[in-house]
Amino acid sequence: MNIKHLLFILGMLVLCLGSCQKKAPQVWIHTDMGDILVRLYDETPKHRDNFLKLAGEGFYDSLLLHRIIRDFMIQGGDPNSKNAPPGQLLGAGSPGYNIPPEIRAPTLRGALAAARLPDQVNPARESNGSQFFIVHGLPQTDVSLDEWEQRLGIKFSPERRALYKEKGGAPQLDGQYTVFGEVVKGLDVLDKIAAVPRDSNDRPLNDLRMWMEVE
């Protein structure tokens, strides 16, 4: 092999490192109020693959965003919501299975996280097979983070404190739910959805449906 061939091969390897890397999977969540693009984490493969499968099969299409709490989160993915009459309490549905926890990332503003039953009945913190929420959340302060540390008996690292202060989020959920992705486009849509009128169970007064598209 002469020097020209060697340089050619090295050049192709450099190009491949820049252009041949696997792109993180992304999913569009189309809603009646606009579109949200989420990127899924490779560090949570069970949740990533399950979400991609359900989204690709059309499982989420026409389901409701059934629970919305401003400055906290929006939730959807209950299969019982597709044909639910107005006022019906939702949130108990699933595809019939849970997912083992992959709890790693913080619950920052825009975090895509798996919903689950509380610790009292779900000590393993397994995720619901289809229900998810997107964190709305407010920017935190040192005072609010100190209060959450005392209330929860935890300690945020300096890096995590800085993220909650810069981006906002729901630090009260930190380390308790699997975060398997994040919003990369559409935070303004998240704000609009979070502000809709809702009933005493936090269900929107007007049905808010979604459809998903794997990019």
PASEBA-1860 file (N, C-alpha, C; in nm, 3 decimals):
! residues 215
1> MNIKHLLF> 0.085/-0.120/0.000/0.000/0.000/0.000/0.089/0.125/0.000 ~ 0.069/0.212/-0.102/0.152/0.332/-0.107/0.094/0.443/-0.020 ~ 0.167/0.551/-0.009/0.129/0.659/0.082/-0.002/0.725/0.039 ~ -0.030/0.733/-0.093/-0.154/0.795/-0.139/-0.275/0.714/-0.094 ~ -0.264/0.580/-0.106/-0.373/0.494/-0.064/-0.397/0.507/0.087 ~ -0.289/0.512/0.161/-0.300/0.524/0.306/-0.366/0.655/0.346 ~ -0.326/0.765/0.279/-0.387/0.895/0.310/-0.535/0.896/0.273 ~ -0.570/0.828/0.162/-0.710/0.821/0.121/-0.794/0.749/0.226
9> ILGMLVLC> -0.742/0.636/0.275/-0.814/0.559/0.377/-0.830/0.638/0.504 ~ -0.723/0.707/0.545/-0.731/0.788/0.667/-0.833/0.901/0.650 ~ -0.837/0.960/0.530/-0.934/1.066/0.506/-1.077/1.016/0.513 ~ -1.103/0.896/0.460/-1.236/0.839/0.466/-1.277/0.809/0.609 ~ -1.181/0.763/0.689/-1.211/0.735/0.829/-1.249/0.862/0.903 ~ -1.180/0.972/0.875/-1.212/1.099/0.939/-1.350/1.146/0.898 ~ -1.383/1.133/0.768/-1.515/1.171/0.721/-1.624/1.088/0.787 ~ -1.596/0.959/0.803/-1.695/0.870/0.863/-1.720/0.905/1.008
17> LGSCQKKA> -1.614/0.945/1.077/-1.632/0.983/1.217/-1.725/1.102/1.229 ~ -1.722/1.191/1.131/-1.806/1.309/1.136/-1.946/1.288/1.082 ~ -1.960/1.197/0.983/-2.088/1.185/0.915/-2.156/1.050/0.930 ~ -2.082/0.948/0.974/-2.138/0.812/0.980/-2.184/0.773/1.119 ~ -2.174/0.867/1.215/-2.218/0.835/1.349/-2.369/0.819/1.352 ~ -2.414/0.727/1.433/-2.557/0.700/1.444/-2.628/0.820/1.505 ~ -2.735/0.863/1.438/-2.813/0.976/1.485/-2.909/0.932/1.593 ~ -2.917/1.009/1.701/-3.011/0.976/1.808/-3.153/0.979/1.754
25> PQVWIHTD> -3.235/0.878/1.787/-3.372/0.873/1.734/-3.456/0.990/1.785 ~ -3.542/1.042/1.698/-3.628/1.155/1.732/-3.771/1.123/1.690 ~ -3.865/1.179/1.766/-4.007/1.155/1.740/-4.081/1.289/1.749 ~ -4.166/1.314/1.649/-4.254/1.430/1.653/-4.381/1.394/1.729 ~ -4.417/1.476/1.825/-4.547/1.464/1.891/-4.633/1.578/1.838 ~ -4.719/1.546/1.742/-4.809/1.645/1.684/-4.932/1.657/1.774 ~ -4.970/1.778/1.808/-5.086/1.800/1.893/-5.179/1.902/1.828 ~ -5.298/1.915/1.884/-5.393/2.015/1.835/-5.342/2.158/1.855
33> MGDILVRL> -5.239/2.176/1.935/-5.189/2.310/1.964/-5.048/2.334/1.908 ~ -4.997/2.238/1.832/-4.865/2.255/1.775/-4.782/2.128/1.787 ~ -4.660/2.135/1.740/-4.574/2.017/1.731/-4.455/2.026/1.826 ~ -4.421/1.912/1.885/-4.308/1.901/1.977/-4.217/1.790/1.926 ~ -4.089/1.819/1.911/-3.991/1.720/1.868/-3.909/1.676/1.989 ~ -3.905/1.544/2.014/-3.827/1.491/2.126/-3.715/1.403/2.073 ~ -3.601/1.412/2.137/-3.489/1.324/2.109/-3.482/1.219/2.218 ~ -3.466/1.093/2.180/-3.463/0.983/2.276/-3.319/0.949/2.312
41> YDETPKHR> -3.299/0.907/2.436/-3.164/0.879/2.486/-3.124/0.734/2.461 ~ -3.005/0.715/2.410/-2.952/0.580/2.394/-2.916/0.518/2.529 ~ -2.901/0.602/2.632/-2.866/0.552/2.765/-2.984/0.484/2.834 ~ -3.103/0.495/2.776/-3.222/0.428/2.831/-3.283/0.341/2.721 ~ -3.213/0.235/2.680/-3.253/0.159/2.560/-3.389/0.092/2.570 ~ -3.426/0.044/2.688/-3.557/-0.023/2.701/-3.671/0.075/2.676 ~ -3.662/0.192/2.735/-3.765/0.294/2.716/-3.759/0.351/2.574 ~ -3.641/0.374/2.524/-3.625/0.425/2.386/-3.691/0.332/2.286
49> DNFLKLAG> -3.656/0.204/2.293/-3.708/0.109/2.195/-3.858/0.089/2.208 ~ -3.909/0.091/2.331/-4.052/0.075/2.352/-4.129/0.194/2.294 ~ -4.078/0.315/2.319/-4.145/0.436/2.270/-4.143/0.438/2.117 ~ -4.031/0.403/2.058/-4.021/0.400/1.912/-4.118/0.298/1.853 ~ -4.129/0.183/1.917/-4.218/0.078/1.869/-4.363/0.126/1.872 ~ -4.406/0.179/1.987/-4.545/0.223/2.000/-4.575/0.339/1.906 ~ -4.482/0.435/1.898/-4.503/0.549/1.809/-4.511/0.505/1.663 ~ -4.423/0.412/1.625/-4.421/0.364/1.488/-4.545/0.283/1.451
57> EGFYDSLL> -4.604/0.216/1.548/-4.725/0.137/1.525/-4.853/0.219/1.526 ~ -4.842/0.347/1.561/-4.961/0.432/1.570/-5.036/0.418/1.701 ~ -4.974/0.357/1.802/-5.041/0.337/1.931/-5.090/0.469/1.990 ~ -5.009/0.573/1.979/-5.042/0.700/2.044/-5.139/0.788/1.964 ~ -5.160/0.753/1.840/-5.239/0.840/1.754/-5.383/0.853/1.803 ~ -5.425/0.977/1.824/-5.558/1.016/1.870/-5.579/0.997/2.020 ~ -5.473/0.959/2.095/-5.485/0.958/2.241/-5.480/1.101/2.293 ~ -5.529/1.118/2.415/-5.534/1.252/2.475/-5.410/1.283/2.558
65> LHRIIRDF> -5.376/1.409/2.562/-5.294/1.460/2.672/-5.393/1.484/2.785 ~ -5.400/1.389/2.877/-5.515/1.382/2.969/-5.491/1.448/3.104 ~ -5.368/1.482/3.135/-5.339/1.542/3.266/-5.237/1.653/3.248 ~ -5.276/1.774/3.286/-5.190/1.890/3.264/-5.187/1.974/3.390 ~ -5.067/1.998/3.439/-5.049/2.082/3.557/-4.945/2.189/3.521 ~ -4.993/2.312/3.511/-4.905/2.421/3.470/-4.787/2.435/3.565 ~ -4.671/2.465/3.509/-4.545/2.479/3.584/-4.496/2.347/3.640 ~ -4.558/2.236/3.598/-4.514/2.104/3.646/-4.494/2.008/3.530
73> MIQGGDPN> -4.604/1.965/3.463/-4.588/1.868/3.355/-4.717/1.852/3.275 ~ -4.704/1.789/3.155/-4.818/1.743/3.077/-4.802/1.593/3.057 ~ -4.914/1.519/3.064/-4.908/1.372/3.062/-5.005/1.315/2.959 ~ -4.964/1.207/2.894/-5.049/1.139/2.797/-5.006/0.994/2.783 ~ -5.072/0.924/2.690/-5.036/0.786/2.661/-5.126/0.682/2.721 ~ -5.237/0.722/2.785/-5.333/0.626/2.840/-5.421/0.577/2.726 ~ -5.416/0.446/2.691/-5.498/0.397/2.580/-5.647/0.412/2.605 ~ -5.687/0.423/2.732/-5.829/0.442/2.763/-5.880/0.580/2.726
81> SKNAPPGQ> -5.789/0.670/2.688/-5.829/0.807/2.663/-5.884/0.829/2.522 ~ -5.862/0.734/2.432/-5.899/0.757/2.291/-6.047/0.788/2.275 ~ -6.132/0.713/2.343/-6.276/0.731/2.330/-6.341/0.773/2.461 ~ -6.263/0.834/2.549/-6.315/0.870/2.682/-6.413/0.986/2.673 ~ -6.529/0.974/2.736/-6.625/1.085/2.737/-6.573/1.199/2.825 ~ -6.626/1.319/2.805/-6.583/1.433/2.887/-6.599/1.405/3.036 ~ -6.498/1.444/3.113/-6.504/1.430/3.258/-6.458/1.296/3.311 ~ -6.437/1.196/3.226/-6.392/1.065/3.275/-6.251/1.075/3.333
89> LLGAGSPG> -6.232/1.016/3.449/-6.100/1.015/3.511/-6.009/0.918/3.434 ~ -5.893/0.966/3.396/-5.799/0.887/3.316/-5.666/0.873/3.388 ~ -5.584/0.782/3.339/-5.450/0.764/3.394/-5.420/0.624/3.440 ~ -5.519/0.532/3.433/-5.499/0.395/3.481/-5.465/0.298/3.370 ~ -5.472/0.342/3.244/-5.454/0.250/3.132/-5.308/0.222/3.101 ~ -5.284/0.110/3.033/-5.150/0.072/2.991/-5.163/-0.030/2.878 ~ -5.054/-0.062/2.810/-5.058/-0.167/2.708/-5.052/-0.307/2.766 ~ -5.052/-0.317/2.899/-5.051/-0.449/2.963/-4.917/-0.493/3.015
97> YNIPPEIR> -4.819/-0.403/3.018/-4.687/-0.439/3.070/-4.620/-0.315/3.127 ~ -4.519/-0.338/3.210/-4.434/-0.232/3.264/-4.294/-0.245/3.208 ~ -4.213/-0.143/3.230/-4.074/-0.142/3.184/-3.983/-0.125/3.304 ~ -3.878/-0.207/3.316/-3.784/-0.189/3.427/-3.725/-0.049/3.428 ~ -3.699/0.006/3.545/-3.650/0.145/3.552/-3.511/0.161/3.491 ~ -3.489/0.277/3.433/-3.357/0.318/3.383/-3.334/0.462/3.430 ~ -3.332/0.479/3.559/-3.331/0.613/3.619/-3.189/0.668/3.620 ~ -3.166/0.773/3.540/-3.033/0.833/3.529/-3.039/0.985/3.523
105> APTLRGAL> -3.114/1.037/3.427/-3.111/1.181/3.398/-3.203/1.260/3.491 ~ -3.175/1.388/3.512/-3.260/1.474/3.596/-3.389/1.512/3.525 ~ -3.488/1.556/3.602/-3.618/1.595/3.547/-3.620/1.745/3.520 ~ -3.543/1.785/3.421/-3.534/1.926/3.382/-3.653/1.965/3.296 ~ -3.673/2.094/3.279/-3.776/2.144/3.187/-3.754/2.082/3.050 ~ -3.859/2.026/2.991/-3.849/1.961/2.861/-3.812/1.815/2.866 ~ -3.789/1.761/2.985/-3.755/1.620/2.997/-3.875/1.533/2.960 ~ -3.850/1.428/2.882/-3.952/1.328/2.849/-3.932/1.210/2.944
113> AAARLPDQ> -4.031/1.185/3.028/-4.016/1.084/3.133/-4.133/0.986/3.129 ~ -4.108/0.866/3.180/-4.211/0.763/3.187/-4.293/0.780/3.314 ~ -4.425/0.773/3.299/-4.513/0.775/3.417/-4.509/0.639/3.486 ~ -4.546/0.638/3.611/-4.548/0.512/3.687/-4.638/0.525/3.807 ~ -4.670/0.410/3.867/-4.745/0.408/3.992/-4.653/0.449/4.107 ~ -4.709/0.499/4.218/-4.625/0.544/4.331/-4.552/0.430/4.399 ~ -4.451/0.469/4.479/-4.364/0.370/4.545/-4.441/0.272/4.633 ~ -4.552/0.317/4.692/-4.625/0.232/4.785/-4.671/0.102/4.719
121> VNPARESN> -4.707/0.109/4.591/-4.753/-0.009/4.518/-4.655/-0.050/4.409 ~ -4.546/0.024/4.395/-4.450/-0.001/4.289/-4.309/0.030/4.340 ~ -4.263/-0.045/4.441/-4.133/-0.014/4.502/-4.016/-0.026/4.405 ~ -4.032/-0.106/4.299/-3.924/-0.120/4.201/-3.917/-0.002/4.105 ~ -4.019/0.087/4.110/-4.027/0.206/4.025/-4.029/0.170/3.877 ~ -4.100/0.062/3.845/-4.118/0.025/3.705/-4.208/0.127/3.635 ~ -4.179/0.151/3.509/-4.254/0.250/3.432/-4.377/0.188/3.367 ~ -4.483/0.267/3.356/-4.598/0.228/3.276/-4.552/0.204/3.132
129> GSQFFIVH> -4.610/0.104/3.066/-4.564/0.069/2.933/-4.588/0.172/2.825 ~ -4.680/0.266/2.847/-4.708/0.364/2.742/-4.720/0.508/2.791 ~ -4.758/0.528/2.917/-4.782/0.665/2.962/-4.650/0.740/2.989 ~ -4.650/0.864/2.950/-4.531/0.948/2.964/-4.573/1.088/3.006 ~ -4.476/1.166/3.049/-4.501/1.308/3.074/-4.382/1.390/3.029 ~ -4.411/1.515/2.996/-4.305/1.610/2.963/-4.304/1.717/3.070 ~ -4.188/1.737/3.131/-4.175/1.831/3.242/-4.189/1.974/3.190 ~ -4.275/2.051/3.255/-4.287/2.194/3.227/-4.189/2.265/3.320
137> GLPQTDVS> -4.227/2.282/3.444/-4.130/2.324/3.545/-4.084/2.468/3.537 ~ -4.050/2.521/3.651/-4.002/2.658/3.663/-3.853/2.659/3.698 ~ -3.781/2.768/3.665/-3.643/2.781/3.711/-3.638/2.777/3.864 ~ -3.538/2.711/3.917/-3.523/2.696/4.061/-3.423/2.798/4.115 ~ -3.427/2.814/4.245/-3.331/2.899/4.315/-3.257/2.814/4.417 ~ -3.151/2.869/4.473/-3.081/2.796/4.578/-3.173/2.769/4.696 ~ -3.261/2.863/4.726/-3.355/2.845/4.838/-3.450/2.730/4.809 ~ -3.510/2.728/4.690/-3.605/2.621/4.658/-3.536/2.486/4.653
145> LDEWEQRL> -3.414/2.481/4.600/-3.341/2.354/4.594/-3.303/2.307/4.733 ~ -3.267/2.399/4.822/-3.237/2.362/4.961/-3.362/2.302/5.027 ~ -3.478/2.362/4.998/-3.602/2.312/5.056/-3.634/2.171/5.006 ~ -3.613/2.147/4.877/-3.638/2.013/4.823/-3.540/1.911/4.881 ~ -3.417/1.952/4.900/-3.319/1.860/4.960/-3.362/1.820/5.100 ~ -3.407/1.916/5.178/-3.451/1.887/5.315/-3.576/1.801/5.317 ~ -3.671/1.832/5.228/-3.797/1.760/5.226/-3.779/1.616/5.178 ~ -3.691/1.597/5.080/-3.674/1.464/5.019/-3.559/1.385/5.080
153> GIKFSPER> -3.475/1.450/5.158/-3.361/1.381/5.215/-3.256/1.343/5.112 ~ -3.236/1.431/5.014/-3.139/1.404/4.908/-3.041/1.520/4.901 ~ -2.942/1.506/4.814/-2.844/1.611/4.794/-2.817/1.625/4.645 ~ -2.845/1.744/4.589/-2.816/1.769/4.449/-2.669/1.804/4.433 ~ -2.608/1.751/4.329/-2.469/1.787/4.300/-2.464/1.933/4.254 ~ -2.349/1.997/4.264/-2.338/2.136/4.215/-2.378/2.149/4.069 ~ -2.342/2.049/3.987/-2.376/2.052/3.846/-2.527/2.045/3.824 ~ -2.593/1.959/3.902/-2.737/1.943/3.887/-2.811/2.066/3.939
161> RALYKEKG> -2.762/2.125/4.047/-2.822/2.249/4.097/-2.814/2.358/3.989 ~ -2.698/2.368/3.924/-2.681/2.469/3.820/-2.779/2.448/3.705 ~ -2.804/2.322/3.668/-2.898/2.293/3.559/-3.040/2.332/3.598 ~ -3.082/2.299/3.720/-3.218/2.334/3.763/-3.236/2.485/3.773 ~ -3.131/2.556/3.810/-3.140/2.701/3.819/-3.142/2.765/3.680 ~ -3.069/2.705/3.587/-3.062/2.761/3.451/-3.185/2.725/3.368 ~ -3.223/2.597/3.368/-3.327/2.548/3.277/-3.464/2.532/3.341 ~ -3.467/2.517/3.473/-3.593/2.486/3.539/-3.624/2.339/3.532
169> GAPQLDGQ> -3.732/2.300/3.599/-3.770/2.159/3.598/-3.849/2.122/3.721 ~ -3.848/1.992/3.752/-3.922/1.940/3.867/-3.825/1.862/3.956 ~ -3.744/1.933/4.036/-3.644/1.864/4.118/-3.704/1.769/4.219 ~ -3.834/1.786/4.253/-3.898/1.695/4.347/-3.912/1.554/4.291 ~ -3.895/1.538/4.158/-3.904/1.407/4.094/-3.766/1.348/4.065 ~ -3.663/1.422/4.094/-3.526/1.382/4.060/-3.492/1.245/4.120 ~ -3.441/1.156/4.036/-3.399/1.025/4.082/-3.512/0.928/4.108 ~ -3.635/0.963/4.070/-3.749/0.877/4.098/-3.819/0.825/3.973
177> YTVFGEVV> -3.796/0.890/3.861/-3.862/0.853/3.736/-3.757/0.837/3.626 ~ -3.786/0.750/3.531/-3.696/0.733/3.417/-3.719/0.844/3.316 ~ -3.617/0.925/3.294/-3.616/1.026/3.189/-3.548/0.962/3.069 ~ -3.622/0.951/2.957/-3.565/0.880/2.842/-3.555/0.966/2.717 ~ -3.572/1.097/2.732/-3.556/1.186/2.619/-3.576/1.331/2.661 ~ -3.571/1.420/2.563/-3.588/1.562/2.592/-3.644/1.634/2.470 ~ -3.712/1.744/2.495/-3.766/1.828/2.389/-3.652/1.904/2.322 ~ -3.646/1.896/2.190/-3.545/1.973/2.116/-3.610/2.083/2.032
185> KGLDVLDK> -3.740/2.073/2.007/-3.816/2.178/1.941/-3.957/2.179/1.999 ~ -4.011/2.299/2.021/-4.150/2.308/2.064/-4.171/2.339/2.210 ~ -4.073/2.396/2.278/-4.096/2.434/2.417/-4.206/2.541/2.428 ~ -4.220/2.623/2.323/-4.327/2.722/2.322/-4.464/2.654/2.315 ~ -4.470/2.541/2.244/-4.595/2.464/2.238/-4.625/2.403/2.374 ~ -4.520/2.356/2.440/-4.537/2.303/2.576/-4.597/2.409/2.667 ~ -4.550/2.533/2.656/-4.605/2.643/2.736/-4.753/2.664/2.708 ~ -4.791/2.660/2.580/-4.931/2.681/2.543/-5.020/2.569/2.599
193> IAAVPRDS> -4.972/2.446/2.585/-5.050/2.332/2.635/-5.067/2.340/2.786 ~ -4.959/2.378/2.855/-4.963/2.384/3.001/-5.062/2.486/3.053 ~ -5.101/2.581/2.969/-5.188/2.690/3.014/-5.336/2.666/2.985 ~ -5.373/2.550/2.928/-5.515/2.530/2.891/-5.601/2.512/3.016 ~ -5.728/2.552/3.009/-5.821/2.529/3.122/-5.842/2.380/3.144 ~ -5.859/2.342/3.271/-5.875/2.200/3.303/-5.971/2.184/3.421 ~ -6.015/2.059/3.441/-6.110/2.033/3.549/-6.039/2.001/3.679 ~ -6.113/1.955/3.779/-6.055/1.929/3.911/-5.959/1.811/3.911
201> NDRPLNDL> -5.962/1.729/3.806/-5.868/1.617/3.793/-5.754/1.650/3.698 ~ -5.740/1.777/3.663/-5.634/1.828/3.576/-5.647/1.779/3.432 ~ -5.767/1.730/3.395/-5.792/1.696/3.256/-5.837/1.822/3.182 ~ -5.782/1.849/3.062/-5.827/1.967/2.986/-5.977/1.965/2.962 ~ -6.039/2.081/2.970/-6.183/2.090/2.947/-6.217/2.057/2.802 ~ -6.128/2.091/2.711/-6.143/2.054/2.570/-6.038/1.950/2.535 ~ -6.082/1.839/2.476/-5.990/1.730/2.445/-5.871/1.780/2.363 ~ -5.753/1.735/2.403/-5.628/1.772/2.337/-5.561/1.644/2.291
209> RMWMEVE> -5.568/1.617/2.162/-5.520/1.489/2.108/-5.380/1.503/2.049 ~ -5.316/1.386/2.031/-5.182/1.384/1.975/-5.169/1.273/1.870 ~ -5.070/1.290/1.786/-5.030/1.191/1.685/-4.879/1.193/1.682 ~ -4.819/1.078/1.657/-4.672/1.071/1.660/-4.615/1.029/1.527 ~ -4.495/1.080/1.500/-4.425/1.051/1.376/-4.276/1.031/1.409 ~ -4.226/0.911/1.381/-4.083/0.884/1.403/-4.004/0.947/1.290 ~ -3.908/1.032/1.327/-3.829/1.103/1.225/-3.723/1.013/1.165
END
